[in-house]
């Protein structure tokens, strides 16, 4: 009785039976009146009519019950599939999906379930990758430290200024990695403290561009900031500066010599929009989908050479979203450069 299809079957059968019972009762009453009046001798005897109605009612009950069961099974089958799929999801089988067919409501329910399962699967994959990536990122500098210190202990060589500088750089990499992970963790848990104050975004962007200009000059990259209107709002200027350093620094890193970087900014009712466009390597559609993921590198060898942790864009996304904003990446493909933009509501 607790099964949905059983309840639907009984409800459909009960409604059909009740309708035919009312019809039978109505005709029976009319037959009794005819029998009393003897006004229509050509009509069939009332008892014969009642007998036929009883047979018809029993047949209708059987047909109604059969039809009710069939209809109920058709209606409840997608829900049963969802129930079974949910049990598999609960066991950790996140690759389970349900067919998206049936009525509009059932299709929408199936689509919502499949999206939930896909998000859970992606989240589980991200967690597994995070553990693997953190282990990998920590292992490299720790192995360098261990190897060099072991060599010193074994008197293979003595520590000179070059070796000390190398060991110091590895410790700095570890500190950056730990600090970046902490920043992301605070943002995702809603514990990142934002010290919002009145901020002149024009001044902030100009200062960032000037600070990074020596790096662009080394590669003969032309860097331009375009803004013709005052950009003023409330934000954590230190965090926004960090976002700008990461985006413009990435643009310099991945733009070849004699390239061009354009920083644009404008303000409207939604807030302050900032774009960083470069003429660099560009990104594929697959890379655009993953570019804000932790430890993701479009060019792994170059990122490792330049000391990147692979967390820069993840931090950008975390800081912007902590401000209630959004961040996007655009590219027409490899060789066409990239554009990173973000919105800060003000």
C-alpha positions in Angstrom: 0.0 0.0 0.0 3.0 2.3 0.4 4.0 2.0 -3.2 3.0 4.9 -5.4 1.8 2.8 -8.3 -0.5 0.8 -6.0 -2.1 3.9 -4.6 -2.6 5.4 -8.1 -4.1 2.1 -9.2 -6.6 2.1 -6.4 -7.5 5.7 -6.9 -8.1 5.3 -10.7 -10.1 2.1 -10.2 -12.1 3.6 -7.3 -13.0 6.7 -9.4 -14.1 4.5 -12.4 -16.1 2.2 -10.2 -17.8 5.1 -8.4 -18.8 6.7 -11.7 -20.3 3.4 -13.0 -22.0 2.8 -9.7 -23.7 6.2 -9.9 -24.8 5.5 -13.5 -26.1 2.1 -12.4 -28.0 3.6 -9.5 -29.5 6.3 -11.7 -30.7 3.8 -14.4 -32.0 1.5 -11.7 -34.1 4.3 -10.2 -35.4 5.2 -13.7 -36.3 1.6 -14.3 -38.3 1.3 -11.1 -40.3 4.4 -12.1 -41.0 2.9 -15.6 -42.1 -0.4 -13.9 -44.5 1.5 -11.7 -46.0 3.6 -14.5 -46.2 0.8 -17.1 -46.0 3.7 -19.7 -43.6 2.0 -22.0 -44.3 -1.7 -22.7 -41.9 -1.9 -25.5 -38.9 -1.3 -23.3 -36.7 -4.1 -21.9 -37.7 -5.4 -18.4 -36.0 -3.4 -15.7 -34.5 -6.5 -14.1 -32.8 -7.4 -17.4 -31.4 -3.8 -17.6 -30.1 -4.1 -14.1 -28.5 -7.4 -14.8 -26.7 -6.1 -17.9 -25.6 -3.0 -15.9 -24.2 -5.2 -13.2 -22.2 -7.2 -15.8 -21.1 -4.0 -17.4 -20.1 -2.5 -14.0 -18.1 -5.6 -13.1 -16.4 -5.5 -16.6 -15.7 -1.8 -16.1 -14.2 -2.5 -12.7 -11.9 -5.1 -14.2 -10.9 -2.9 -17.1 -10.5 0.1 -14.7 -8.3 -1.9 -12.4 -6.1 -3.1 -15.2 -5.9 0.3 -16.8 -5.2 1.9 -13.4 -2.3 -0.5 -12.8 -0.9 0.2 -16.2 -1.2 3.9 -16.0 0.1 4.0 -12.4 3.1 1.9 -13.4 3.8 4.3 -16.3 3.5 7.3 -14.1 5.5 5.9 -11.1 8.3 4.2 -13.1 10.4 7.3 -13.6 10.1 8.1 -9.9 11.1 4.5 -9.1 14.2 5.0 -11.4 15.0 8.2 -9.5 14.7 6.4 -6.2 17.0 3.6 -7.3 19.5 6.1 -8.8 19.5 8.1 -5.5 20.4 4.9 -3.6 23.3 4.3 -6.0 24.4 7.9 -5.5 24.3 7.4 -1.7 26.6 4.4 -2.1 29.2 6.6 -4.0 28.3 5.5 -7.5 28.3 9.1 -8.9 28.3 8.1 -12.6 24.6 7.0 -12.4 22.2 9.0 -14.5 18.4 8.6 -15.2 16.6 8.9 -18.5 15.2 12.3 -19.3 11.8 11.3 -20.7 8.2 11.5 -19.8 6.0 14.5 -18.9 7.6 17.9 -18.6 7.6 17.7 -14.8 9.3 14.3 -14.9 11.9 15.5 -17.4 12.7 18.6 -15.3 13.0 16.4 -12.2 15.3 14.0 -14.1 17.4 16.9 -15.5 17.8 18.4 -12.0 18.8 15.0 -10.6 21.4 14.4 -13.4 22.8 17.9 -12.9 23.1 17.2 -9.1 24.9 13.9 -9.8 27.2 15.6 -12.3 28.1 18.3 -9.8 28.7 15.8 -7.1 30.9 13.8 -9.4 32.9 16.9 -10.5 33.2 17.9 -6.8 34.5 14.5 -5.8 37.0 14.5 -8.7 38.1 18.0 -7.7 38.7 16.8 -4.1 40.7 13.8 -5.3 42.7 16.0 -7.6 43.3 18.5 -4.9 44.9 16.0 -2.6 47.0 14.6 -5.4 48.0 18.1 -6.6 48.9 19.4 -3.1 51.0 16.3 -2.5 52.7 16.8 -5.8 53.3 20.5 -5.2 54.7 19.9 -1.7 56.8 17.0 -2.8 58.9 18.9 -5.3 60.4 21.6 -3.0 60.6 19.2 -0.1 62.6 16.7 -2.2 65.0 19.5 -3.3 65.4 20.6 0.3 66.0 17.1 1.5 68.4 16.2 -1.2 70.5 19.4 -0.7 70.5 19.0 3.1 71.4 15.4 2.9 74.3 16.2 0.5 75.6 18.8 3.1 75.3 16.3 5.9 77.2 13.7 3.8 79.9 16.3 3.1 79.3 16.0 -0.7 79.5 19.7 -0.9 79.5 22.7 1.4 76.8 25.3 1.6 77.8 28.3 -0.4 75.7 31.4 -1.2 74.2 29.9 -4.4 73.0 26.8 -2.6 71.6 28.8 0.3 69.7 31.0 -2.2 68.3 27.8 -3.9 67.1 26.4 -0.6 65.6 29.7 0.4 63.7 29.9 -2.9 62.2 26.4 -2.2 61.1 27.5 1.2 59.5 30.6 -0.3 57.6 28.4 -2.8 56.3 26.3 0.1 55.2 29.4 2.0 53.4 30.8 -1.1 51.7 27.5 -1.6 50.5 27.3 2.0 49.4 31.0 2.0 47.5 30.6 -1.3 45.7 27.5 0.0 44.7 29.3 3.1 43.3 32.2 1.1 41.1 29.9 -1.0 40.0 28.0 2.1 39.0 31.2 3.9 37.1 32.5 0.9 35.2 29.2 0.2 34.2 28.9 3.9 33.0 32.5 4.0 35.6 33.5 6.5 37.7 35.8 4.4 37.7 39.2 6.1 37.2 42.1 3.7 38.2 45.5 4.9 36.0 47.5 2.5 36.8 51.2 2.2 36.2 53.9 -0.3 38.5 52.9 -3.3 39.7 54.9 -6.3 39.9 52.0 -8.8 41.6 54.3 -11.4 44.4 54.9 -9.0 44.6 51.3 -8.0 44.9 50.0 -11.6 47.4 52.7 -12.5 49.6 51.8 -9.5 49.4 48.1 -10.4 50.3 48.7 -14.1 53.2 50.9 -13.1 54.5 48.3 -10.6 54.4 45.6 -13.3 55.7 47.7 -16.1 59.4 46.7 -15.6 58.4 43.0 -16.2 56.5 43.9 -19.4 59.4 46.1 -20.5 61.8 43.2 -20.2 59.7 41.3 -22.9 59.1 44.5 -24.8 55.3 44.1 -24.2 53.2 47.2 -24.7 50.9 47.7 -21.7 48.0 50.2 -21.9 45.4 51.2 -19.4 42.2 52.6 -20.9 39.7 54.5 -18.7 38.1 57.9 -19.3 35.8 58.1 -16.3 36.2 58.2 -12.6 35.9 54.7 -11.0 35.0 54.9 -7.4 33.4 52.4 -5.1 33.6 50.4 -1.9 35.9 47.4 -1.9 38.9 45.9 -0.1 41.7 47.7 -2.0 44.4 45.2 -0.9 42.4 42.2 -2.1 41.5 44.0 -5.4 45.2 44.9 -5.9 46.0 41.2 -5.4 43.4 40.3 -8.1 45.0 42.9 -10.5 48.5 41.7 -9.8 47.5 38.1 -10.6 45.6 38.9 -13.8 48.1 41.3 -15.2 51.0 39.2 -14.1 49.5 36.2 -15.9 49.0 38.3 -19.0 52.7 39.3 -19.0 53.8 35.7 -18.3 51.9 34.2 -21.2 52.3 37.0 -23.7 55.2 36.7 -26.1 57.8 39.4 -26.7 56.5 42.5 -28.6 53.0 41.6 -27.6 50.3 43.9 -26.2 48.2 44.0 -23.0 45.2 46.3 -22.6 43.5 46.9 -19.3 40.1 48.4 -19.5 37.7 49.6 -16.9 34.2 51.1 -16.7 31.4 51.6 -14.2 27.7 51.2 -14.6 24.7 50.4 -12.5 25.9 46.8 -11.8 29.3 48.0 -10.5 32.8 48.3 -11.8 33.9 46.1 -14.7 37.6 45.5 -15.3 39.1 43.6 -18.3 42.6 42.4 -18.9 43.2 41.5 -22.6 46.4 40.1 -23.9 47.8 38.9 -27.3 49.2 35.8 -25.8 48.8 32.1 -26.3 45.1 32.0 -25.9 43.0 29.2 -24.4 40.9 26.3 -25.8 37.3 25.8 -24.8 38.4 23.0 -22.5 41.0 25.2 -20.8 38.4 28.0 -20.4 36.2 25.5 -18.5 39.0 24.6 -16.1 41.2 27.7 -15.9 39.9 28.8 -12.5 40.3 25.4 -10.9 43.0 24.8 -8.3 46.4 23.9 -9.6 45.3 24.1 -13.2 48.0 25.2 -15.6 47.4 25.7 -19.3 51.2 25.5 -19.7 52.6 23.4 -16.9 56.3 23.6 -17.8 56.3 27.4 -18.1 54.3 27.9 -14.9 56.7 25.7 -12.9 59.7 27.6 -14.3 58.3 30.9 -13.2 57.5 29.6 -9.8 53.7 29.7 -10.0 51.7 27.6 -7.7 48.7 27.1 -10.0 46.4 28.9 -7.5 46.5 32.4 -8.8 43.3 32.4 -10.8 41.6 30.3 -8.1 42.4 33.1 -5.7 41.2 35.7 -8.1 37.8 33.9 -8.3 37.6 33.5 -4.6 38.3 37.2 -3.8 35.9 38.5 -6.5 33.1 36.2 -5.3 33.8 37.2 -1.7 33.0 40.8 -2.9 29.7 39.5 -4.4 31.1 39.8 -7.9 31.8 37.5 -10.8 34.8 36.6 -13.0 35.0 35.3 -16.5 37.6 34.2 -19.1 37.2 34.5 -22.9 39.4 33.4 -25.8 38.8 32.6 -29.4 41.3 29.8 -29.2 45.0 29.1 -29.4 47.0 32.0 -30.8 44.2 34.6 -30.3 45.0 35.8 -26.9 42.8 35.8 -23.8 40.6 38.2 -21.9 39.9 38.0 -18.2 37.2 40.2 -16.8 35.6 40.7 -13.4 32.8 42.7 -11.9 32.8 44.3 -8.4 29.4 45.5 -7.2 29.6 48.9 -5.7 
